[in-house]
Amino acid sequence: MKSPTPFRSLLIAVSTLLFASLACADNKNEDSSNIQAPSLYTGFEQLLDDDKTLVMEELIDLDSNIRRVALYHNGDRLHRQIPKQVHLMIENKLMHRVMESGRFEVIQCIECRTTQVAMRADKLEISHAAESNQALRALAKKVRADAFIFWNASVHDEKFTINLRMVDGRNNQLLWLKEYSKKTTREQEEKGFDSVNYELTVGAWGIDGSRENQTTNSAEEVNGVTVFGLRRRETTSIDDSLEYTLAIEYFRNFSNTDLFDVSGINLEGRIIADIPSMDKLIDTKVYLGIGQAFFNDANSLVFRFGFEFPFFSDGFMDFGVTYLPESDARWDKKVGYEEVGKFGGSSYDLTLGVRF
């Protein structure tokens, strides 16, 4: 057996010490990152729980033959700045998002998580499972994946970023790529809010109003009002299936305007809860709201209950019921008609909205 040269022996010894120090440093980093870990964990958790992250409608135009996909982390595993527990959380949430879409079958690719270290020709070589396009195609055949979803995560100046690329396992064609990012401050984390969105809405209430005709002793009616609103929507880390909204809405009638002039403001708070059992059919949520309406020299509570459904990637539709206790409303003066009438009751609640 040929004895190793002094140079080769020295190189092996240095390499051994280097990896030992890296392992110790990695353990120390994990210990020292305990202070920062909650911040990193919360930041990436907020980004991945955002409704705008990894929206499956963005992948709707992909080849229908792309069914089996595998996640492949293409970041630097030895020197990553993100702690292991955060890394695993990101990967698990990405897998969950892809799986719950029903569009893809996710493959557990052990080879995609492997980093190889070897000594060749007096050189230390660090390699991943696929170091070339040819190797990637071979890996796809080995694990029977139609495509790979490459991902990496980074954080800079409180801005959390995740980059995704889908590559065809047959010909290395880039099928889809996207970058998601979110800036989160420590103050927001301490408040516990995962995300804040604003929504513009337009809708209709079928609430009726009436006034007496003094000449014919009959009542004239107005059926329904149109509602325009602006909402502030929040989710919290307490329970990511619950959301809260605060809204200001303006409503008025556009029918029978010669006799009625319904015009008012509604201030509303709302709780929205996810219904997981409906996710396979359609992403359905249930809402319960209570507000205070001011209109035509009157005011009244407004109660609303119903369901929310997605309507393209950033839109939604609410369908439910509205109840406004009947109140005395003052109408504009009109010859032969009472100036005070009734407005209120129960009706449908139909709303279309877009969030930004």
C-alpha positions in Angstrom: 0.0 0.0 0.0 1.5 3.3 -1.1 2.0 5.7 1.8 0.4 9.2 1.4 2.7 12.1 0.6 3.3 14.7 3.3 1.3 17.3 1.3 -1.6 14.9 0.9 -1.5 14.0 4.7 -1.4 17.7 5.6 -4.3 18.5 3.3 -6.4 15.6 4.8 -5.6 16.9 8.3 -6.6 20.5 7.4 -9.8 19.3 5.8 -10.7 17.2 8.8 -10.1 20.2 11.1 -12.1 22.5 8.7 -15.2 20.3 8.8 -14.9 19.8 12.5 -14.9 23.5 13.0 -17.7 24.0 10.5 -19.8 21.4 12.5 -19.0 23.2 15.7 -19.8 26.6 14.2 -23.1 25.2 12.8 -24.1 24.0 16.3 -23.0 27.3 17.8 -24.9 29.2 15.1 -28.0 27.2 15.9 -27.6 28.0 19.6 -26.8 31.6 19.0 -29.6 31.9 16.5 -32.2 31.1 19.2 -32.7 34.8 19.7 -33.1 35.6 16.0 -35.0 32.4 15.1 -38.4 33.6 16.2 -38.0 36.7 14.0 -36.9 34.7 11.0 -39.6 32.0 11.7 -42.4 34.6 12.0 -41.2 36.6 8.9 -41.2 33.6 6.6 -44.4 32.2 8.2 -46.2 35.5 7.4 -44.9 35.4 3.8 -46.0 31.8 3.2 -49.4 32.2 4.9 -50.2 35.2 2.7 -53.0 34.5 0.2 -51.0 36.0 -2.6 -48.1 33.6 -2.1 -48.0 30.5 -4.5 -51.5 31.1 -5.9 -52.3 27.9 -7.9 -54.1 29.9 -10.5 -50.7 31.2 -11.6 -49.8 27.6 -12.7 -53.1 26.9 -14.6 -51.5 27.2 -18.0 -48.8 24.5 -17.4 -48.7 21.4 -19.5 -51.3 18.9 -18.1 -48.6 16.2 -18.2 -46.7 17.9 -15.4 -48.2 16.1 -12.4 -45.4 14.7 -10.3 -43.1 17.4 -8.8 -40.3 17.3 -6.3 -38.9 20.2 -4.3 -35.2 21.0 -4.7 -33.5 23.5 -2.4 -30.8 25.1 -4.5 -29.3 27.3 -1.7 -25.9 26.8 0.0 -26.6 24.2 2.6 -23.3 24.4 4.4 -23.2 28.1 4.9 -26.9 29.1 5.0 -27.9 31.8 7.4 -31.4 30.5 8.0 -31.6 28.1 11.0 -32.6 24.4 10.3 -36.0 24.7 12.0 -36.9 27.7 9.8 -35.6 25.9 6.7 -37.8 22.9 7.4 -40.8 25.1 8.1 -40.5 26.8 4.7 -40.1 23.5 2.9 -43.1 22.0 4.7 -45.4 24.9 4.0 -44.3 24.9 0.3 -45.1 21.2 0.1 -48.5 21.8 1.8 -49.4 24.6 -0.6 -48.6 22.5 -3.6 -50.4 19.4 -2.3 -53.6 21.1 -1.2 -54.0 22.5 -4.7 -54.9 19.1 -6.0 -53.1 20.0 -9.3 -49.8 18.3 -8.4 -48.5 15.1 -6.7 -45.5 15.9 -4.5 -42.6 13.4 -4.4 -40.3 13.1 -1.4 -36.9 13.4 -3.2 -34.2 12.3 -0.7 -31.5 12.8 -3.3 -32.6 16.5 -3.7 -31.6 17.1 0.0 -28.2 15.4 -0.2 -24.9 17.3 -0.3 -21.8 15.2 -1.2 -18.3 16.0 0.1 -15.3 14.1 -1.4 -11.5 14.3 -1.8 -10.5 14.0 -5.5 -7.0 14.7 -6.9 -5.9 16.4 -3.7 -9.0 18.7 -3.9 -12.0 19.0 -1.6 -15.2 18.9 -3.7 -18.6 19.8 -2.5 -21.5 18.9 -4.8 -25.3 18.5 -5.0 -27.2 15.7 -6.5 -27.6 17.5 -9.9 -24.6 19.5 -11.0 -25.6 19.6 -14.7 -28.6 19.6 -16.9 -27.9 16.0 -17.9 -27.6 15.0 -14.2 -31.0 16.7 -13.5 -32.7 14.8 -16.3 -31.2 11.6 -14.9 -32.4 12.4 -11.4 -35.9 13.1 -12.8 -36.0 9.6 -14.3 -34.6 8.1 -11.1 -37.3 9.6 -8.8 -40.0 9.6 -11.6 -40.6 13.4 -11.4 -42.1 15.3 -14.2 -40.7 18.6 -12.9 -38.6 20.1 -10.1 -39.6 23.1 -8.0 -36.3 24.8 -7.1 -36.5 27.1 -4.1 -34.3 29.3 -2.0 -35.0 31.8 0.8 -33.2 34.9 2.0 -33.7 37.8 4.3 -32.2 41.3 4.1 -33.2 44.5 5.9 -36.3 42.8 7.4 -37.4 41.9 3.8 -38.1 38.2 3.5 -37.9 36.7 0.0 -38.6 33.2 -1.5 -37.7 32.5 -5.1 -39.3 29.6 -6.9 -38.6 28.0 -10.3 -40.3 25.1 -12.0 -38.0 23.2 -14.4 -39.2 20.4 -16.7 -37.4 17.1 -15.7 -37.4 15.9 -19.3 -35.7 18.7 -21.1 -34.6 21.3 -18.4 -37.1 23.8 -19.8 -38.0 26.6 -17.4 -41.7 26.4 -17.0 -42.5 29.0 -14.4 -40.7 31.3 -12.0 -41.8 33.7 -9.3 -40.4 35.8 -6.5 -42.4 36.4 -3.3 -41.3 39.0 -0.8 -42.7 40.7 2.3 -41.2 43.3 4.6 -42.1 42.8 8.3 -41.0 45.0 11.2 -40.3 43.9 14.7 -43.2 46.0 15.8 -45.6 44.2 13.6 -44.3 40.8 14.9 -44.8 41.9 18.5 -48.4 42.9 17.7 -48.9 39.4 16.3 -50.3 40.5 12.9 -49.2 38.2 10.1 -50.5 40.4 7.3 -52.5 43.4 6.5 -54.5 43.9 3.3 -56.9 46.6 2.1 -60.0 45.8 0.0 -62.3 47.8 -2.2 -65.8 46.5 -2.3 -69.1 47.1 -4.2 -72.3 45.3 -3.3 -76.0 45.4 -2.8 -78.4 45.1 0.1 -82.1 44.2 -0.6 -83.3 46.4 2.4 -86.6 48.1 1.8 -87.8 51.7 2.6 -91.3 53.1 2.5 -93.3 56.4 2.8 -97.0 57.0 2.8 -98.9 58.8 0.0 -101.4 61.0 1.8 -103.5 61.4 -1.3 -104.2 57.7 -2.0 -103.5 56.4 1.5 -101.0 53.9 0.0 -97.3 53.3 0.5 -94.5 53.8 -2.0 -91.5 51.6 -1.6 -87.8 51.5 -2.6 -86.1 48.1 -2.8 -82.4 47.8 -2.2 -79.4 50.0 -1.9 -75.9 49.9 -3.5 -72.9 49.8 -1.1 -69.3 51.0 -1.7 -66.7 50.2 0.9 -63.0 50.2 2.0 -61.8 47.5 4.4 -58.7 46.9 6.3 -58.1 43.1 6.7 -55.7 41.5 9.2 -54.7 37.9 10.1 -52.9 37.0 13.3 -50.4 34.5 14.5 -52.9 33.4 17.2 -54.8 31.4 14.6 -54.1 31.7 10.9 -57.6 30.5 10.0 -59.1 33.6 11.5 -59.2 37.1 10.0 -60.5 40.4 11.1 -61.7 43.4 9.1 -62.6 47.0 9.9 -64.7 48.8 7.2 -66.3 52.0 6.2 -69.1 51.8 3.7 -71.3 54.3 1.9 -74.7 53.2 0.7 -77.5 54.9 -1.3 -80.4 54.0 -3.6 -80.3 54.3 -7.4 -83.9 53.3 -7.9 -87.1 55.4 -7.3 -84.9 58.4 -6.6 -87.8 60.9 -7.2 -89.4 59.7 -4.0 -86.5 58.3 -1.9 -83.0 59.6 -1.1 -81.4 56.8 1.0 -77.9 57.9 1.9 -75.8 56.7 4.8 -72.5 55.4 6.3 -71.9 52.0 7.9 -68.9 51.4 10.2 -68.4 47.6 10.5 -66.2 45.1 12.3 -66.1 41.5 11.0 -64.6 38.1 11.9 -63.8 35.7 9.1 -63.1 32.0 9.6 -61.8 29.4 7.2 -63.8 26.2 6.5 -61.1 23.6 5.9 -63.6 20.9 5.0 -64.5 22.9 1.9 -61.0 23.4 0.6 -61.1 20.5 -1.8 -64.2 21.9 -3.5 -63.6 25.6 -3.2 -61.8 27.8 -0.7 -64.8 28.9 1.5 -64.9 31.2 4.5 -67.7 32.2 6.8 -68.1 35.8 8.1 -70.0 37.4 10.9 -70.1 41.2 11.0 -71.7 43.9 13.2 -71.8 47.6 12.3 -73.4 50.9 13.1 -75.2 52.7 10.2 -76.1 56.4 10.1 -78.7 57.5 7.5 -81.5 60.0 6.9 -81.6 61.4 10.5 -81.5 57.9 11.9 -79.0 55.3 13.1 -79.2 51.6 13.6 -77.1 48.5 14.2 -76.3 46.3 11.1 -75.9 42.5 11.4 -74.3 40.5 8.6 -73.6 36.8 8.1 -72.6 34.8 5.1 -69.9 33.0 3.1 -66.9 34.3 1.2 -65.6 32.7 -2.0 -62.5 33.4 -4.1 -63.0 35.4 -7.3 -59.8 35.2 -9.4 -56.4 35.6 -7.6 -57.0 38.9 -5.7 -60.8 39.0 -5.7 -63.6 37.6 -3.6 -67.4 37.4 -3.5 -69.5 37.5 -0.3 -73.0 36.1 -0.3 -75.1 36.2 2.9 -77.8 38.0 4.8 -78.1 41.6 6.2 -80.4 42.6 9.0 -80.9 46.3 9.8 -83.7 46.8 12.4 -86.5 48.9 10.9 -86.1 52.6 11.8 -87.9 55.9 11.1 -86.1 57.6 8.2 -86.6 61.2 7.1 -87.2 61.7 3.3 -87.0 64.8 1.2 -90.1 66.9 1.0 -92.5 65.8 -1.8 -96.0 67.1 -2.3 -98.6 64.6 -1.1 -96.1 62.4 0.8 -95.1 61.9 4.4 -91.7 63.2 5.3 -91.0 60.4 7.7 -91.1 56.7 6.7 -89.6 53.4 7.4 -86.3 51.9 6.4 -84.8 48.5 7.4 -85.5 44.8 7.6 -83.6 41.6 6.6 -82.4 41.0 3.1 -79.6 39.4 1.0 -76.0 40.7 1.1 -74.1 40.4 -2.1 -70.6 41.9 -2.4 -67.7 41.8 -4.9 -64.3 42.9 -3.7 -60.6 43.1 -4.7 -57.7 43.3 -2.3 -54.4 45.1 -2.7 
